[in-house]
Amino acid sequence: MKGNKTKATDASVEAYLAAIEDPAARQDCSVVVQLMGKITGQPPVMWGPTIVGFGSYHYTYASGREGDACIAGFASRKPNICVYLLADSDRQQALLAKLGKHRMTKACLYIRRLSDIDIKVLEILIATSVAEVERRHGGTSRRSA
């Protein structure tokens, strides 16, 4: 059975951020790096060529598929920042309603600019997502208070 194609790499997070053409998006992504690092207590690591991830966990689905993934992560996608998180609880849904301008799919939160949202709500969303991933799968994150 194949595992996840996206794996942690030795690629430079700094180089990834520096390559973001839009200066405002580059600055927003730098803020997200700081925020996720504070929440997880882990350094940023590139997962594949486009995801900045923090911490890791091992998953096994009922189908038998298994692999490793970052506990928290994001990617710069034109024209949005995509924050990967679990938001399936009622609490998460209530937080999303307070976040500001965004779009949410199953596990991807799309934000055009950090100035469009409440950064404190984003911090809580990420922290509760990290806690839920750790509850479900374990992992290597140390959340800050």
C-alpha positions in Angstrom: 0.0 0.0 0.0 1.4 3.4 -1.0 2.0 6.1 1.7 1.7 9.8 1.5 3.6 11.4 -1.5 4.1 14.6 0.5 7.0 14.0 2.9 9.2 16.2 5.1 12.3 17.4 3.1 15.5 19.2 3.8 14.5 22.1 1.5 14.8 25.6 2.9 11.7 27.2 4.4 13.5 30.6 4.1 14.1 30.0 0.4 10.4 29.0 -0.1 9.3 32.2 1.7 11.8 34.4 -0.2 10.4 33.0 -3.5 6.9 34.3 -2.9 6.6 37.1 -5.4 3.9 39.3 -3.7 5.6 41.1 -0.8 2.4 41.3 1.2 1.8 37.5 0.8 5.4 36.9 1.8 5.0 39.0 4.9 1.7 37.2 5.8 3.4 33.8 5.4 6.2 34.9 7.6 3.7 35.8 10.3 2.0 32.4 9.9 5.4 30.7 10.3 5.9 32.5 13.6 2.3 31.8 14.8 2.5 28.1 14.0 6.0 27.8 15.6 4.6 29.4 18.7 1.6 27.1 18.9 3.4 23.9 18.1 6.8 24.5 19.7 8.3 23.0 16.5 10.5 24.5 13.8 9.2 24.9 10.3 10.0 22.1 7.8 9.2 21.9 4.1 6.8 19.0 3.3 7.2 18.5 -0.4 7.9 21.6 -2.5 5.1 23.8 -1.3 3.9 23.1 2.3 5.5 24.5 5.4 4.8 22.1 8.2 5.3 21.9 12.0 5.6 18.7 14.0 4.5 15.3 12.6 2.2 12.4 13.2 1.6 9.0 11.8 -1.8 8.0 10.5 -3.4 4.8 9.5 -6.8 4.8 7.7 -9.4 2.0 7.9 -8.4 1.2 4.3 -4.9 0.4 5.5 -3.3 3.5 3.9 -0.8 5.0 6.2 1.8 7.7 6.3 3.1 10.8 8.0 1.8 14.3 7.9 2.6 17.6 9.6 0.5 18.5 12.6 0.0 22.1 11.4 0.9 23.5 8.1 0.2 26.0 5.4 1.1 26.8 1.8 1.2 30.0 -0.2 -1.2 29.5 -3.1 -2.1 32.3 -5.5 -4.1 34.2 -4.5 -4.5 32.7 -1.0 -2.7 31.3 2.0 -4.0 27.8 2.6 -3.9 26.8 6.2 -4.3 23.0 6.7 -6.4 22.3 9.8 -9.2 20.2 11.3 -12.4 22.3 11.7 -15.1 19.7 12.1 -16.2 20.4 15.7 -18.9 22.8 16.7 -16.3 24.9 18.5 -14.2 25.2 15.3 -17.3 26.1 13.3 -18.2 28.9 15.8 -14.6 30.2 15.5 -14.8 30.2 11.7 -17.9 32.3 12.0 -15.8 34.9 13.9 -12.7 34.7 11.8 -13.5 37.2 9.0 -13.2 36.8 5.3 -12.2 33.3 4.4 -13.2 30.1 2.6 -13.1 26.7 4.2 -13.1 23.3 2.5 -12.8 19.9 4.3 -9.3 20.6 5.7 -8.2 23.8 4.0 -8.7 27.3 5.3 -8.2 29.8 2.5 -7.3 33.4 3.5 -6.4 36.1 1.0 -4.7 38.4 3.5 -4.2 38.3 7.3 -5.6 41.8 7.4 -9.0 40.3 6.3 -9.2 38.1 9.5 -8.9 38.2 13.2 -5.5 36.8 13.9 -6.3 35.8 17.5 -9.2 33.7 16.2 -6.8 32.1 13.6 -4.4 31.3 16.5 -7.2 29.5 18.4 -8.3 27.6 15.3 -4.8 26.3 14.7 -4.3 25.5 18.4 -7.5 23.5 18.6 -6.8 21.8 15.4 -3.3 20.8 16.7 -4.9 19.5 19.9 -7.4 17.4 17.9 -4.7 15.9 15.7 -2.7 15.0 18.7 -5.8 13.5 20.4 -6.6 11.4 17.4 -3.1 10.4 16.2 -0.5 11.5 18.7 2.4 13.4 17.3 5.5 15.6 18.0 4.1 19.0 18.9 4.4 20.9 22.1 1.7 23.6 22.2 2.3 26.9 24.0 -0.2 28.0 26.6 
